[in-house]
Amino acid sequence: MRCPECGMDYPETKTICIPCGVNITNGEKLSTTVTILPADENTEEDARERRRPVKILSSLWTFVTMLIPGILWPPILIVCILLIPLAAFVVHLGMVMFFLGLPFAGIMVCGLSVAIYWQAVAWMQTGQWMLLQNALVEYNTMQWFFFMIATLIPYGGFLAYMVYVVHPQMPK
């Protein structure tokens, strides 16, 4: 087929000449109407406002998964969720031993609970089954900062609880 306007050859399957805008089968000129709507100042701002919470949550999730990639691996997540209460129980046992007059045994048991907890944090931070020692060698500055915060907050709070709540109630 040949375009009646420009004379360009087309296969039988084509019906429109793109450069001319002509229907090749009947020779009619096709037209397009463009309507420009008046710009609404609030529309763009509203769209930005609707996207902002999603962008903030997306950025937060990206940061969390970068800092704690183990949260994306269900086996690591499940084991860590089980190890953290175990570490809390063991530290509680160690503090009770300490306050009952067995200070060295209590300190050793508390050290064991810290090691259990640190191993769980290391698995969460590396996202793989890595021994604590190997994980600590590979940490960058941000991971070290998170590791310290993840250690100080729960153990500091637990120590304060034991000293100010449990210890005054212990028999003298």
Secondary structure, 3 states (H helix, E strand, C coil): CECCCCCCECCCCCCEECCCCEECCCCCECCCCCCCCCCCHHHHHHHHHHHHHHHHHHHHHHHHHHHCHHHHCHHHHHHHHHHHHHHHHHHHHHHHHHHCCCHHHHHHHHHHHHHHHHHHHHHHHHCCCCCHHHHHHHCCHHHHHHHHHHHHHHHHHHHHHHHHHHHHHCCC
